């Protein structure tokens, strides 16, 4: 039996989204460098990183393992800009202890105007 593909109502873009969600370990560090502030235990929204399309999630995870430190630095810098307070010798193991990632292979553009960088 042959089925016609269902058309998308929105245009897909040629990117994969990686959503980075801080874990308790991240918040423990953050609260240690900002002890005078009210303790932070959650984040209402998370950063989304767009990368080129890849064949499968395994390939995306390999990309993350090769590029984790750029993401790690961006996450740290979003909350605390003094690099002296950032953890030294960051590893992928540490990244995985500090953050969950979610991969979204279908990124749909719901707007009628172009995406702009910067």
N, C-alpha and C positions, 0 to 999 in steps of 0.2 A: 504494500500500500504506500502511496506517495503523498506526502503532505507538503503544501506550499509553506515556505518559511513565513513566519509572522513578521511584518515590518516593524522596525523600531519607531517609536513616536518621537524620539530624540536622537540627535546625531552622536554616535560614539566618537571619542577622540582617541588618537593613537598614543595613549599613555596608560600606565598602570598606577594606581594610587596605593601608597603605603601609609597607613594610619599608625602613628606612634602614640602609645598610651603609657604615661608614667605609672610605675608600680610603687608600692610602699617604700621600697629601698630608695627610690629617687626622692620621695617626700621626706624620708628620714634625713638624707643628705641636705636637702633644701632647708629644712628646719634647723639643722645644725649650723648652717652659714647665715641664717637669718633668725637668730634666737630671740631677738627683741620683738619680732612680729608675731601675730596670731598664728598658731600652727596651721600648716596647710596639709590637708590629707587627701584632697581630690582635685581634679581639674575638670571644669565644665565642658571644655572643648579641647580638641587635640589637633596637633599639626598633621597635615597631609602632605606627603612628598610624592610628586609625580615623576615617574621614570619611563623610559621607552617601553614599548610593548615587548613582551617576552613570551616564549612558548608555553611555560607552565610555572606553577608556584615554586617548584624546586629551583628553577633557574633564578627566579626573583630572590629567593632566600640566599642563594649563592652571591647574588649581587649585593644584598644587604650585608652579608658577612665580609665582603671586600670593601664596602663603603660605610660601614657602621659609624666610624669615628666622625665623619662629617655630620651625620645626623645627630650623634651624641653631642657634639660641640654646639650645634644649633639649639638643641633642647636645653642644654645648660645655660647658654647665652640668653635664651628667652626669659629666664628667671633670675639669673645672677651673672652680671657682666664682668666681675672681677675674676680673671682667669687664675689668679693665685689661689683662689678657693676651690677651683675645679679639681676633681680627682685626677691624680697623676697615673700614668701607666694604664690607661683605659684599654680594655680588651673586649673582644666580642662577648666573652662569657659575662663580663661586667655589664655590658650593654643589655644582654638578655635578662640579667637579674634586675635591671633598672626599668626596662621597658617591655611592654607587649607590642607586637606589631600585628596589624591586620592587612591583608592584601586584597585589593579590589581590582579585578582584572577588567571589569567593564566600567569605563568612565563615560558617562553620558552628559552632553552639554545641553542644558535646558534653556539656554538663552539664545537670542537671535543676533547677537553681536559678537565680534571676534574676541578671543581670549588675548589679553595683553600681558606681557612680562614686565615686571618692574614697577 
